[in-house]
Amino acid sequence: MSTYLEGLAARQEAERTEAHRRAGLVARCPVCPRHCTLDLDALGACHARRNVGGEVVCDSYSRVTSLAIDPIEKKPLATFMPGTRVLSLGSYGCNLRCPFCQNHEISQVGADEVPWRQMTPGQVADVASAQAQIDPGMVGVAYTYNEPLVGWEWVRDCARLVHDAGLVNVLVSNGCAESGIIRELMPLIDAANIDLKSFSADFYQGCGGDLDCVKGTIRLLAGYPGCHLEVTTLVIPGANDSDAEMDALAAWIASLDPVITLHVTRFFPRWKMHDAEPTPEATLYHLAEVARRHLENVFVGNV
């Protein structure tokens, strides 16, 4: 495209945006700290939320990309209903851009880039209930794989029906959502595993996230008696693997509750860090010992 045509297209887009703003059709997403300001029909940075008629809605609602029955330990949950299984569901999209993303094929794309199937909240509850009838170890549903909170309305609607069926709800999340979202979901979530990717604000900024926001989510869940909480830290060589950082991270979690379970997990090369080396196992075991200075339940994962 010529420079003239590029400039013309940019001016036309700016004029459309201004017209939409004056008409009240530009909308600001309230879900996470990014607070994307979206023109009419535009998608947010998460690929999962869209401005429809001047309101940001969940564009990924009921769109499932991944479905499996998993051991609950795989979420990972080590001290909640061990030995049971959950129906694990994921959609697409994420509000972070971690270069080491382990599920980038679905979390870093939108609806046009990944196959998905329609699955309503009623269907989710029906499938989980049917499986529980034939498998006594099947206890509920886990919202996982991509970032479930970018589609929190679907999580909420599924979770209500899952509870009505007498089953549990498990949330596996990066925790980067505004407190109002967490407060609305808390009564519906029986167990959560929240990623605490680092104890460095700069690290989170490099991923497009906000450390204080994630800490706020962990603090809320830790203080809610109806939700079992575990935390995962993926240890990346040279990025978040110092003794000092792990000591500070574990001490902070212990200040909330020293019985909170921490998973110290091994990194494997993925996405934009596919040329990196996996975390040495010795590093994981050493950092787990550092964390045990403060926490009663520390597990090493992905080894």
Secondary structure as UniProt FT lines:
FT   HELIX           3..22
FT   TURN            23..24
FT   STRAND          27..28
FT   TURN            33..34
FT   STRAND          37..38
FT   TURN            40..41
FT   TURN            45..46
FT   STRAND          49..52
FT   TURN            53..54
FT   STRAND          55..58
FT   TURN            59..62
FT   STRAND          63..64
FT   STRAND          66..71
FT   HELIX           72..74
FT   TURN            75..76
FT   TURN            82..83
FT   STRAND          85..90
FT   TURN            99..100
FT   TURN            102..103
FT   HELIX           104..107
FT   HELIX           111..113
FT   STRAND          117..118
FT   HELIX           121..134
FT   TURN            136..137
FT   STRAND          138..143
FT   HELIX           148..151
FT   HELIX           152..164
FT   TURN            165..166
FT   STRAND          168..173
FT   HELIX           179..185
FT   HELIX           186..188
FT   STRAND          191..195
FT   HELIX           201..206
FT   TURN            207..208
FT   HELIX           211..222
FT   TURN            225..226
FT   STRAND          228..235
FT   TURN            237..239
FT   HELIX           243..256
FT   TURN            258..259
FT   STRAND          261..266
FT   HELIX           271..273
FT   TURN            274..275
FT   HELIX           281..291
FT   TURN            292..294
FT   STRAND          298..301
//
